[in-house]
């Protein structure tokens, strides 16, 4: 048995709630943030190339 499953079975039924929020006050041009293609062979847009 995988140890993670045993630990999950012994934890409370109510997991910790989490919230993630991104605030962009002046908007965002999504074509500059999302790659043109999907999958493993995509190329980063210019704004994300430093990553």
Rosetta blueprint (number, residue, H / E / L):
1 X L
2 X L
3 X H
4 X H
5 X H
6 X H
7 X H
8 X H
9 X H
10 X L
11 X L
12 X L
13 X L
14 X L
15 X L
16 X L
17 X L
18 X L
19 X L
20 X L
21 X L
22 X L
23 X L
24 X L
25 X L
26 X L
27 X L
28 X L
29 X L
30 X H
31 X H
32 X H
33 X L
34 X L
35 X L
36 X L
37 X L
38 X L
39 X L
40 X L
41 X L
42 X L
43 X L
44 X L
45 X L
46 X H
47 X H
48 X H
49 X L
50 X L
51 X L
